[in-house]
């Protein structure tokens, strides 16, 4: 987490501060913004790998007081306008498309303003998985499912207990009862209650029209800004079939033990 405050500057000055961030994910919080911030993302990887990175930012819900631009060689492209209240909106761009330039907007009372956002750096392949604009709700092929089992941040066998639709955010929250936990990167799925059942929530797009249903599914997906996002989710019996067929041919990309 990187924090800065505009109150350390004289109000009439148009200071531009440089901020250097080495982590692959984190957040920026700029209290009482005046002047501008140049945010330099410098992850601890080889510079040769920078071209394979995607940067995503997610403004805080109450972020205010500044515009956020994508800057490259002095040219500015507006990403987030001050006061834009698009809930849960995520803005992504290629690392090589430029850096972040955060410019305070004129305010009568800066002490009431805090500009902030979360950021994540990820490989372009993972970002494409999360933001597939062409067909975000299409079923995965057998090959895609088997690969998702090997590369996803979470892989579980479970059932849909309930679905909550959030129209304002254009998202659905899938409440999942877990029957078997194969892998999870973060503790999204946890033991709850005296019954000792594992439960958790997975988010997906509202347009995908997920509804509660009978039977078990294999849920896979990735963590994105601290939330589980749905990837491939075939019915479990279909996954068992494709896994067995691939294993019989020696083509399964990794072992998981689907029973």
Buried (B, 14 or more C-beta within 10 A) or exposed (E): EBEBBBEEBEEEEEEEBEBEBEBBBBBBBBBBBBBBBBBEBEBEEEEEEBEBBBBBBBBBEEBBBBBBBBBBEEEEEEBBEBEBEEEBEBBBBBBEEBBBBBBBBEBEEBEEBBBBBBBBBBEBEBBEBBBEEEEEEEEBEBEBBBBBBBBBBBBBBBBBEEBEEEEEBBBBBBBBBBBBBBEBEEEBBEEEEEEEEBBBBBBBBBEBEBEEEEEBBBBBBBBBBEBBBBBBBBEBEBBBBBBEEBBEEEEBEEEBEBE
